[in-house]
Each structure stands twice: as C-alpha cells, then as structure tokens.
C-alpha cells in the first residue's frame, strides 16, 4: 500500500471513530491502534482472572458440597466467558 492510500484509510478510520461507529476486528485500522487494543484486552482478561482468584480460595472453605459446586461453577464460568472474549452468545452455545 502506498503512503497516500494509508493516509486515506486513516482519515476514513478517524471519521468512523468520530461518528461513534462500531469498529469490528476485521475492519482496517492503523497497526498501532490494533496493537494497543490487543494489549488492553490482554490486560483486562488478566485482571478478570486475577480478580477471580480470591473467590477460588473460598472453594475449599465452603461449608457444604452444594456451595463448593456453586463456587466452582462460577469460577469456571468466568474463565470460559473471558476466553470467549465476552461473547455471551458463543458462551451460551458452548457452556449452557
């Protein structure tokens, strides 16, 4: 791609963002923008998993088997949900 074409695509991309249009993963976007969002999604997924860890400590301390099972389901559901990229429809088809 020539520099002029890239500049034109960047202008169109910025216009889409200013109109608050949804940007899909397969849409063209500047490489720096894409890398930044991948990094942010990775950080978010990591924080979700780390945030779930204290809850998993309660599994062994739950007073009954029913509560242990409930905590296990919740912990695993969150992990699977995160790895489905927050796509609830995909999550529902696979798990529920």
Backbone as numpy.savetxt, mean C-alpha at the origin, in Angstrom:
# Nx Ny Nz CAx CAy CAz Cx Cy Cz
13.20 8.48 -26.24 12.36 9.67 -26.24 13.24 10.91 -26.24
12.82 11.86 -26.99 13.59 13.11 -27.04 13.25 13.97 -25.82
14.11 14.94 -25.58 13.89 15.83 -24.44 12.60 16.62 -24.59
12.27 16.94 -25.81 11.04 17.70 -26.07 9.80 16.85 -25.73
9.83 15.58 -26.10 8.71 14.70 -25.79 8.55 14.51 -24.28
9.68 14.34 -23.60 9.64 14.18 -22.15 9.10 15.44 -21.49
9.54 16.59 -21.96 9.05 17.87 -21.42 7.54 18.00 -21.63
7.04 17.58 -22.79 5.62 17.62 -23.09 4.85 16.68 -22.16
5.38 15.47 -21.95 4.73 14.52 -21.05 4.71 15.03 -19.61
5.80 15.66 -19.19 5.86 16.23 -17.84 4.82 17.33 -17.67
4.65 18.15 -18.70 3.65 19.22 -18.65 2.25 18.63 -18.54
1.96 17.60 -19.33 0.65 16.94 -19.25 0.44 16.30 -17.88
1.49 15.69 -17.35 1.42 15.06 -16.04 1.11 16.09 -14.95
1.83 17.19 -14.97 1.59 18.26 -13.99 0.17 18.82 -14.11
-0.33 18.92 -15.33 -1.70 19.40 -15.54 -2.71 18.43 -14.93
-2.46 17.13 -15.09 -3.35 16.12 -14.50 -3.35 16.23 -12.98
-2.20 16.43 -12.40 -2.10 16.56 -10.94 -2.82 17.82 -10.48
-2.67 18.91 -11.20 -3.33 20.16 -10.79 -4.86 20.05 -10.92
-5.34 19.16 -11.80 -6.79 18.92 -11.92 -7.28 17.86 -10.94
-6.38 17.37 -10.08 -6.69 16.32 -9.10 -7.19 15.03 -9.74
-6.64 14.71 -10.90 -6.98 13.44 -11.54 -6.23 12.30 -10.88
-6.83 11.13 -10.93 -6.19 9.95 -10.37 -5.09 9.48 -11.30
-3.92 9.22 -10.74 -2.79 8.73 -11.52 -2.68 7.22 -11.25
-2.77 6.45 -12.30 -2.67 4.99 -12.19 -1.21 4.56 -12.31
-0.87 3.39 -11.74 0.54 2.94 -11.80 1.10 2.79 -13.21
0.26 2.43 -14.17 0.76 2.23 -15.53 0.78 3.51 -16.35
0.26 4.59 -15.80 0.32 5.88 -16.49 1.76 6.39 -16.51
2.06 7.21 -17.52 3.39 7.78 -17.57 3.55 8.78 -16.43
4.71 8.76 -15.83 5.06 9.75 -14.81 6.58 9.90 -14.79
7.06 11.04 -14.34 8.51 11.22 -14.26 9.12 10.16 -13.35
10.29 9.71 -13.71 10.94 8.61 -12.97 11.18 8.98 -11.50
11.56 10.22 -11.26 11.80 10.65 -9.87 10.50 10.58 -9.05
9.39 10.97 -9.65 8.07 10.90 -9.00 7.73 9.45 -8.67
7.94 8.54 -9.63 7.64 7.12 -9.43 8.49 6.54 -8.30
9.79 6.83 -8.32 10.67 6.30 -7.27 10.29 6.82 -5.90
9.90 8.08 -5.83 9.49 8.66 -4.55 8.24 7.95 -4.02
7.28 7.69 -4.89 6.05 7.03 -4.44 6.28 5.58 -4.06
7.15 4.90 -4.76 7.49 3.52 -4.38 8.13 3.51 -3.00
9.02 4.46 -2.75 9.67 4.56 -1.44 8.64 4.85 -0.35
7.71 5.75 -0.63 6.68 6.08 0.36 5.76 4.89 0.65
5.40 4.13 -0.40 4.56 2.95 -0.18 5.30 1.90 0.64
6.59 1.75 0.38 7.39 0.79 1.15 7.45 1.20 2.61
7.65 2.47 2.86 7.70 2.96 4.24 6.36 2.77 4.94
5.27 3.01 4.20 3.94 2.84 4.78 3.69 1.37 5.13
4.03 0.47 4.21 3.84 -0.96 4.47 4.66 -1.40 5.67
5.89 -0.92 5.75 6.75 -1.26 6.89 6.15 -0.77 8.20
5.64 0.46 8.20 5.06 1.00 9.43 3.80 0.24 9.83
3.03 -0.24 8.84 1.84 -1.05 9.16 2.24 -2.37 9.82
3.27 -3.01 9.28 3.72 -4.28 9.85 4.29 -4.06 11.24
5.13 -3.06 11.41 5.71 -2.77 12.71 4.62 -2.36 13.70
3.62 -1.65 13.24 2.52 -1.26 14.11 1.69 -2.43 14.58
1.69 -3.51 13.81 0.94 -4.70 14.17 1.71 -5.57 15.17
3.02 -5.42 15.23 3.84 -6.28 16.08 3.44 -6.25 17.56
3.19 -5.09 18.17 2.77 -5.12 19.57 1.47 -5.92 19.77
0.60 -5.84 18.80 -0.64 -6.60 18.90 -0.37 -8.10 18.88
0.62 -8.51 18.09 0.93 -9.94 18.02 1.50 -10.45 19.34
2.09 -9.57 20.13 2.59 -10.00 21.44 1.46 -10.43 22.37
0.28 -9.92 22.12 -0.86 -10.27 22.96 -1.44 -11.64 22.65
-1.06 -12.22 21.52 -1.62 -13.52 21.14 -1.34 -14.56 22.21
-0.11 -14.62 22.68 0.23 -15.63 23.70 -0.38 -15.30 25.06
-0.77 -14.05 25.26 -1.34 -13.63 26.55 -2.86 -13.64 26.58
-3.47 -13.95 25.45 -4.94 -13.94 25.39 -5.49 -14.99 26.37
-6.58 -14.65 27.07 -7.09 -15.54 28.11 -7.76 -16.82 27.61
-8.22 -16.82 26.38 -8.90 -18.02 25.88 -8.45 -18.32 24.45
-8.70 -19.54 24.03 -8.35 -19.94 22.68 -9.12 -19.12 21.65
-10.36 -18.80 21.95 -11.19 -17.99 21.04 -10.55 -16.62 20.81
-10.08 -15.99 21.86 -9.44 -14.68 21.70 -8.09 -14.78 20.98
-7.35 -15.87 21.22 -6.09 -16.08 20.50 -6.35 -16.20 19.00
-7.37 -16.97 18.65 -7.71 -17.14 17.24 -8.13 -15.80 16.63
-8.90 -15.02 17.37 -9.33 -13.71 16.86 -8.13 -12.80 16.61
-7.17 -12.79 17.53 -5.98 -11.96 17.34 -5.13 -12.46 16.17
-5.01 -13.77 16.02 -4.27 -14.32 14.90 -4.91 -13.94 13.57
-6.23 -14.05 13.50 -6.93 -13.68 12.27 -6.69 -12.22 11.93
-6.81 -11.38 12.94 -6.64 -9.94 12.70 -5.21 -9.63 12.24
-4.22 -10.23 12.90 -2.83 -9.98 12.53 -2.55 -10.44 11.12
-2.96 -11.64 10.77 -2.71 -12.16 9.43 -3.51 -11.42 8.38
-4.71 -11.03 8.73 -5.53 -10.28 7.77 -4.86 -8.97 7.40
-4.28 -8.27 8.39 -3.60 -7.01 8.10 -2.38 -7.23 7.23
-1.63 -8.28 7.51 -0.43 -8.54 6.71 -0.82 -8.83 5.27
-1.82 -9.68 5.07 -2.26 -10.00 3.71 -2.83 -8.76 3.03
-3.60 -7.97 3.76 -4.18 -6.74 3.21 -3.09 -5.79 2.73
-2.03 -5.67 3.51 -0.91 -4.80 3.14 -0.25 -5.31 1.87
-0.03 -6.61 1.78 0.63 -7.15 0.60 -0.27 -7.15 -0.63
-1.56 -6.96 -0.44 -2.47 -6.78 -1.58 -2.55 -5.31 -1.96
-1.66 -4.50 -1.39 -1.56 -3.07 -1.68 -2.84 -2.32 -1.33
-3.54 -2.77 -0.32 -4.74 -2.06 0.11 -5.91 -2.24 -0.83
-5.81 -3.16 -1.78 -6.90 -3.39 -2.72 -7.91 -4.32 -2.06
-8.98 -3.76 -1.50 -9.92 -4.56 -0.72 -10.62 -5.60 -1.58
-10.91 -5.28 -2.84 -11.59 -6.26 -3.69 -10.71 -7.49 -3.89
-9.43 -7.26 -4.14 -8.49 -8.38 -4.30 -8.38 -9.15 -3.00
-8.27 -8.42 -1.90 -8.16 -9.01 -0.57 -9.38 -9.88 -0.27
-10.56 -9.36 -0.58 -11.79 -10.09 -0.31 -11.88 -11.36 -1.14
-11.50 -11.29 -2.41 -11.55 -12.49 -3.26 -10.60 -13.56 -2.76
-9.43 -13.17 -2.27 -8.41 -14.14 -1.87 -8.62 -14.71 -0.48
-9.10 -13.90 0.44 -9.13 -14.30 1.84 -10.52 -14.60 2.35
-11.44 -13.74 2.07 -12.77 -13.86 2.69 -13.64 -14.82 1.92
